[in-house]
């Protein structure tokens, strides 16, 4: 099983919202989630390099759009918060259960520094990991998947043996299906409108498997 990390295992939306509201104080108190996500997405699109380095600039874009404190101290605070984004409550347990039966590989647009923090938060369940630093680019670029396929094939694993597990229709599910992978959509926002802090896909891809959490995926595996 290959896994997207940020959004699937790590609750980056909660991390972003909590940090913006804490740093923004009263100026952020009346902002809805979508009010925050729109300039966040625009800022991230403009600053899509290593996540452990550029999120201060993402914040400054967001802050200027929303009228929040746009100081270097605020940007540094937001940047450091990226390394402390929380895991979803079910993630660590589900990954530990899945590890008993599968080889687990992380495939993340985070850089190696941020991934190391997230892997530690999750209990270090992964046998291998491909980060933005390793691939030199980010999903949804299909070359990210090809980089990982080559890496895993060197260890004897074939593409038809891989199930890619992810939250993002935009970054993962659509492109993985186009490349011929079996895919499992973890629809974390099943009870919310829209795509939140993730870009909207051009179209929704029907997955091979569909759950609302990693816990449900682990339950289904154990039941089989």
Phi, psi and omega in degrees: 000131172254144188231130159294149184254301186281112183108333179259311179256326182251130184274078182293330180298315177297319179299315180295310183298315181298317182293316180298316182289326177290312182290321182286336178059224182300327182294338181259356189295330182265006183276134174280169176303314182293328175302322182280318185294326183300306178287335174299312180299318179295319179293322179291323178297325180281342184227075187254030176272207187299126187295331181281001181238329193256358185287343171297320177290324174301315180297317182298322175298311181300314183296318179294325178290325188257358180073034178262166178307125184243044180272163176294327178295318178295319179296319179295320178300314180295318179301314181293330181295336180301326181284353181244014175305137186278156170283150168299148185304331184269349194296306186299315180296316181297317180294322177297321178291319180291328180298335180294339185237347185224157168276126185253128180234126176278138175229101192228143173283353172292156174278177185296325179296309181294318180302320180301319177295317182291318179299319177297317178300327183271000180090018179050058185273352192268139176282334181204163180208140172242122181248175176301325179297320183289312184281335181078012179197181187229154170297145017269016177303122182298340179294336175298314179294322179293323176301312180293322180299317177296320180297316182285328179295330177296339178261005174097010182259134182262158181300322183286359175262359186258134167248121179267127186246124186200160175269325192273116171298322185288310186277333194231301193296313182296310183291322180297318178296318179299328180275359175094012178277151164284140186229148175236117180270120173263098187275080183300329183261032184299334182255017180230157178278143171076189185252005172060236183274010178249139179301147176291137174283158175296325175207155180276132180263132176282121183275169173287324179226149187215117177225167179264350181203163173293330177300318177295322177297313180297321177300317182294321178297314181293327179290336181273000000 
